[in-house]
Amino acid sequence: MKKILFTLGTVVLSLVAVNAQEKKDVAPAPATSNAEITFDKELHDFGTIDYAGNGTYEFRFVNTGKEPLIISEAHGSCGCTVPTYPKNIPIKPGAIEYIKVTYDTKRAGNFTKTVTITSNAKTPSKVITIKGTVSPAPTEEAFPSNGKKDDGATPFEKH
């Protein structure tokens, strides 16, 4: 009886030791896609924009692949750059779509910002760029002008 229990205990410990061995996970081979995103241009230069002016540009792209293209994410390099895109919608081969990028133009000075697009395309990550210069904020007069010369005296002081 002792031999049976000893043998059974040895078998159980052996099984536990074998199962405790580190398993190496093999990453699955990446799926190849026949979708492809092709932009008309990947850089837009606004030039000089008025402070609080229009900082929006639409990047035109085509699915030049042979399978539907799905954009899963698009994010700007900072909170001042906001992309709008066809989210998780299959874009048929040959179809034209747009990614609208809006920059917050209430920030004076030069800027160069990027948007990273993630999709199921052969090239799964693409970067598009906007750049330009926002003019300084307009200054306001300390006192509104009414078109009259003001000598600083109140109406009662003038004689």
C-alpha positions as CSV (number, residue, x, y, z in Angstrom):
1,M,0.0,0.0,0.0
2,K,2.8,2.3,0.9
3,K,4.4,1.7,-2.5
4,I,1.2,2.6,-4.3
5,L,0.9,5.8,-2.4
6,F,4.5,6.7,-2.9
7,T,4.3,5.9,-6.7
8,L,1.1,8.0,-7.0
9,G,2.6,10.9,-5.1
10,T,5.7,10.8,-7.4
11,V,3.5,10.8,-10.5
12,V,1.4,13.8,-9.2
13,L,4.6,15.8,-8.3
14,S,6.1,15.0,-11.7
15,L,2.9,16.3,-13.4
16,V,2.9,19.5,-11.3
17,A,6.6,20.1,-12.2
18,V,6.0,19.6,-15.9
19,N,3.0,21.9,-15.9
20,A,5.0,24.5,-13.9
21,Q,7.6,24.8,-16.6
22,E,7.6,28.1,-18.4
23,K,5.7,28.0,-21.6
24,K,7.1,30.1,-24.4
25,D,4.3,31.9,-26.2
26,V,4.8,32.0,-29.9
27,A,3.4,35.2,-31.4
28,P,1.1,34.6,-34.3
29,A,2.4,35.6,-37.7
30,P,1.0,39.1,-38.6
31,A,-1.9,38.9,-40.9
32,T,-1.2,40.4,-44.3
33,S,-3.7,42.9,-45.5
34,N,-4.4,44.0,-49.0
35,A,-5.8,47.3,-47.9
36,E,-3.7,50.4,-48.3
37,I,-4.2,54.1,-47.4
38,T,-2.7,56.6,-49.8
39,F,-2.9,60.4,-49.1
40,D,-2.9,63.1,-51.8
41,K,-0.4,64.9,-49.5
42,E,0.9,64.1,-46.0
43,L,1.9,67.7,-45.1
44,H,-0.3,70.8,-45.1
45,D,1.3,74.3,-44.6
46,F,-1.3,76.8,-43.5
47,G,1.2,79.7,-43.9
48,T,0.1,82.5,-41.6
49,I,-3.3,82.2,-39.9
50,D,-5.1,84.9,-38.0
51,Y,-5.3,84.5,-34.3
52,A,-8.6,82.5,-33.6
53,G,-8.9,81.9,-37.4
54,N,-9.7,78.8,-39.4
55,G,-7.2,76.1,-38.5
56,T,-9.0,73.2,-40.2
57,Y,-7.7,71.2,-43.1
58,E,-9.1,68.0,-44.7
59,F,-6.5,65.4,-45.9
60,R,-7.9,63.4,-48.8
61,F,-7.0,59.7,-49.1
62,V,-7.9,56.7,-51.2
63,N,-7.9,53.0,-50.3
64,T,-5.5,51.9,-53.1
65,G,-5.6,48.3,-51.8
66,K,-7.8,45.3,-52.8
67,E,-9.6,44.9,-49.5
68,P,-11.7,47.2,-47.3
69,L,-9.6,49.6,-45.2
70,I,-10.6,50.2,-41.6
71,I,-9.1,53.1,-39.6
72,S,-9.1,52.1,-35.9
73,E,-7.5,55.2,-34.5
74,A,-6.2,58.7,-35.3
75,H,-4.7,60.9,-32.6
76,G,-3.0,64.2,-32.6
77,S,0.5,64.9,-31.1
78,C,-1.1,67.2,-28.5
79,G,-4.6,68.3,-27.3
80,C,-4.5,71.3,-29.6
81,T,-4.7,69.1,-32.7
82,V,-7.9,67.2,-33.1
83,P,-8.5,64.7,-36.0
84,T,-12.0,63.6,-37.2
85,Y,-12.0,60.4,-39.3
86,P,-14.2,57.6,-40.5
87,K,-13.9,55.4,-37.4
88,N,-14.1,51.6,-37.8
89,I,-16.1,52.0,-41.0
90,P,-14.9,49.7,-43.9
91,I,-13.7,51.9,-46.8
92,K,-14.0,50.0,-50.1
93,P,-11.1,49.7,-52.5
94,G,-10.9,52.8,-54.7
95,A,-13.1,54.8,-52.3
96,I,-12.1,58.4,-51.4
97,E,-12.4,59.6,-47.8
98,Y,-11.1,62.5,-45.6
99,I,-9.4,63.0,-42.3
100,K,-10.2,66.5,-41.0
101,V,-7.6,68.0,-38.7
102,T,-8.3,71.0,-36.6
103,Y,-5.6,73.1,-34.9
104,D,-6.5,75.5,-32.0
105,T,-5.5,78.9,-33.4
106,K,-5.8,80.7,-30.1
107,R,-2.1,79.9,-29.6
108,A,0.1,82.5,-31.3
109,G,3.4,81.5,-32.9
110,N,4.8,78.8,-35.1
111,F,3.5,75.2,-34.9
112,T,4.2,71.8,-36.4
113,K,1.8,69.1,-35.3
114,T,1.2,65.5,-36.4
115,V,-1.6,63.0,-36.5
116,T,-0.9,59.3,-36.3
117,I,-3.4,57.1,-38.1
118,T,-3.7,53.4,-37.3
119,S,-5.4,51.0,-39.7
120,N,-5.5,47.5,-41.1
121,A,-3.4,48.6,-44.1
122,K,-0.2,47.0,-45.3
123,T,1.5,50.0,-43.6
124,P,-0.6,50.0,-40.4
125,S,0.6,53.4,-39.1
126,K,0.8,56.6,-41.1
127,V,1.7,60.1,-40.0
128,I,0.2,63.3,-41.5
129,T,1.5,66.8,-40.5
130,I,0.2,70.3,-40.3
131,K,2.3,73.4,-39.8
132,G,2.0,77.2,-39.9
133,T,2.2,80.4,-38.0
134,V,-0.6,81.9,-35.9
135,S,-0.5,85.7,-35.8
136,P,-0.4,87.4,-32.4
137,A,-3.7,88.1,-30.7
138,P,-5.1,91.5,-31.5
139,T,-4.6,94.1,-28.9
140,E,-7.5,96.1,-27.5
141,E,-7.3,99.8,-26.7
142,A,-7.5,100.7,-23.0
143,F,-10.4,103.0,-23.7
144,P,-12.7,102.6,-26.7
145,S,-12.2,105.3,-29.3
146,N,-15.3,107.4,-30.2
147,G,-13.4,109.3,-32.9
148,K,-13.1,112.5,-30.8
149,K,-9.9,113.8,-29.4
150,D,-9.8,113.4,-25.7
151,D,-7.7,115.9,-23.7
152,G,-8.3,114.1,-20.4
153,A,-10.5,116.8,-18.9
154,T,-14.0,116.1,-17.8
155,P,-16.8,118.1,-19.4
156,F,-17.3,120.2,-16.2
157,E,-13.6,121.2,-16.2
158,K,-13.8,122.8,-19.6
159,H,-14.6,126.6,-19.7
